[in-house]
Amino acid sequence: MVYVTGDTHGEFSRFQSSVLKGAGANDVVIVCGDFGFFWNDSKAELKARKKLENLKFTVAFVDGCHENFDMLEKYPVTEWCGGKARVIMPNLIHLMRGEIYTICGKTFFTFGGGHSQDFEYRTAENWWEREQPTRSEIMYAVENLKSHGNAVDYIITHEPPASLKDCLRVDTWQRLEVHAFFEDLTQVCSFFQWYFGKCHLNRYVPVKYYAVFDEIYPLRDTMGKAITAPLSPLNLPDDPDLPEQDADADAED
């Protein structure tokens, strides 16, 4: 089964939800940005990442505005479920901008990044320009979608399309190139549902948009059935050269 949730900001408790009680090796939880488990390598953060490693299910996330991109970019890019990704641990995946993955038999277009509302108060130690999607990343996404006939089952982003910002009355003054790009996708791309996390709301916007925050949503197909097929294809190397977690990380609860 595939689940979707919003920004976690480094809080492990989201993955202890009763909704995920029966989740196992064939299940994936997708986080719509601001994952937050890669920020400063503190003892608490290393401990939280060790807990992620011990989860029975896979956690996959798009980056948001509040990520340490220097840390994320240290992990090598490989192929996962048909697209490029950073496989941080066998069950922890950074979904990259403009990629299309086949997860549990369904196609997912992902595009992270955005704009920190408080960026003017941040410094070089806690703000990264790479949070903002670039023109080249957008053009790559356009071409990748074209190669798939501009049709996917699900769209996962951090930021919403421009019109959804107006509809939800969130950051209505802020307009970036990525908002316009997403607005174009609402017209040219065929998709079943679109999930985004930036607004910190749990709200359904008819007919196929979902602002997600601290709720966890099991994805269902057009017939209302849960997506339960095994992950396919994984496309992981036989012996992935994955960086090990710091030996000082405390694995105890």
Long-range contacts (C-beta under 8 A, 24 or more apart in sequence): 1-26, 1-27, 1-28, 1-104, 1-218, 1-219, 1-226, 1-227, 1-228, 2-27, 2-28, 2-29, 2-30, 2-103, 2-104, 2-106, 2-218, 2-219, 2-227, 3-27, 3-28, 3-29, 3-30, 3-216, 3-217, 3-218, 3-219, 4-29, 4-30, 4-32, 4-156, 4-195, 4-210, 4-212, 4-216, 4-217, 4-219, 5-29, 5-30, 5-31, 5-32, 5-197, 5-212, 5-213, 5-214, 5-215, 5-216, 5-217, 6-31, 6-32, 6-33, 6-197, 6-200, 6-202, 6-211, 6-212, 6-213, 6-214, 6-215, 7-31, 7-32, 7-33, 7-34, 7-35, 7-36, 7-64, 7-66, 7-197, 7-198, 7-200, 7-213, 8-34, 8-35, 8-36, 8-37, 8-61, 9-34, 9-35, 9-36, 9-66, 10-35, 10-36, 10-37, 10-39, 10-45, 10-48, 11-36, 12-48, 12-51, 12-52, 14-214, 14-216, 15-51, 15-52, 15-55, 15-59, 17-216, 19-216, 19-218, 20-57, 20-216, 23-56, 23-57, 24-56, 24-57, 25-56, 25-57, 25-58, 26-104, 26-228, 26-229, 26-230, 26-231, 27-56, 27-57, 27-58, 28-57, 28-58, 28-59, 28-60, 28-103, 28-104, 28-231, 29-57, 29-58, 29-59, 29-60, 29-216, 30-60, 30-61, 30-62, 30-95, 30-108, 30-156, 30-195, 31-59, 31-60, 31-61, 31-62, 31-197, 32-61, 32-62, 32-64, 32-156, 32-157, 32-158, 32-195, 32-196, 32-197, 32-198, 32-212, 33-61, 33-62, 33-63, 33-64, 33-65, 33-112, 33-113, 33-114, 33-157, 33-158, 33-159, 33-196, 33-197, 33-198, 34-64, 34-65, 34-66, 34-67, 34-158, 34-197, 34-198, 35-61, 35-63, 35-64, 35-67, 36-66, 36-67, 38-67, 38-68, 38-71, 38-72, 39-66, 39-67, 39-68, 39-71, 40-68, 41-71, 41-246, 43-248, 43-249, 43-250, 46-245, 46-246, 46-248, 46-249, 46-250, 47-249, 47-250, 47-251, 49-92, 49-245, 49-249, 50-245, 50-249, 50-250, 50-251, 51-251, 51-253, 52-89, 52-91, 52-92, 53-89, 53-91, 53-92, 53-245, 54-251, 55-91, 57-91, 58-91, 58-92, 58-93, 58-231, 59-91, 59-92, 59-93, 60-85, 60-92, 60-93, 60-94, 60-95, 60-103, 61-93, 61-94, 61-95, 61-112, 62-94, 62-95, 62-97, 62-110, 62-111, 62-112, 62-113, 62-156, 62-157, 62-158, 63-94, 63-97, 63-112, 63-113, 63-131, 63-158, 64-112, 64-113, 64-114, 64-131, 64-158, 64-197, 64-198, 65-113, 65-114, 65-115, 65-116, 65-117, 65-131, 65-158, 65-198, 66-116, 66-131, 67-128, 67-131, 68-128, 69-128, 69-130, 69-131, 70-128, 73-130, 74-243, 75-242, 75-243, 76-241, 78-236, 78-237, 78-240, 79-235, 80-234, 80-235, 80-236, 81-231, 81-232, 81-233, 81-234, 81-235, 82-233, 82-235, 83-110, 87-236, 87-240, 87-242, 88-242, 88-243, 89-242, 89-245, 90-236, 90-240, 90-242, 95-156, 97-133, 97-137, 97-140, 97-141, 98-137, 98-138, 98-140, 98-141, 98-144, 99-144, 100-144, 100-145, 100-148, 100-152, 102-232, 102-233, 103-231, 104-227, 104-228, 104-229, 104-230, 104-231, 104-232, 105-227, 105-229, 105-232, 106-153, 106-154, 106-219, 106-221, 106-227, 107-148, 107-151, 107-152, 107-153, 107-154, 108-152, 108-153, 108-154, 108-155, 108-156, 109-141, 109-145, 109-152, 109-154, 109-155, 109-156, 109-189, 109-191, 110-155, 110-156, 110-157, 111-137, 111-141, 111-155, 111-156, 111-157, 111-158, 111-178, 111-182, 112-157, 112-158, 113-137, 113-158, 113-159, 113-178, 114-158, 114-159, 114-176, 114-178, 114-198, 115-159, 115-174, 115-176, 117-171, 117-174, 132-176, 132-178, 133-176, 133-177, 133-178, 133-181, 135-177, 138-177, 138-178, 138-181, 141-181, 142-181, 145-185, 145-189, 150-188, 150-189, 150-190, 151-189, 151-190, 151-191, 152-189, 152-190, 152-191, 153-191, 153-192, 153-193, 154-191, 154-192, 154-193, 154-194, 154-195, 154-219, 155-185, 155-189, 155-191, 155-193, 155-194, 155-195, 156-194, 156-195, 156-196, 157-182, 157-194, 157-195, 157-196, 158-196, 158-197, 158-198, 159-196, 159-198, 160-196, 160-198, 160-199, 160-209, 160-211, 161-185, 161-186, 161-194, 161-209, 164-196, 164-205, 164-209, 164-211, 165-199, 167-205, 168-199, 168-201, 168-203, 168-205, 168-211, 170-198, 170-199, 170-201, 171-198, 171-199, 192-221, 192-222, 193-219
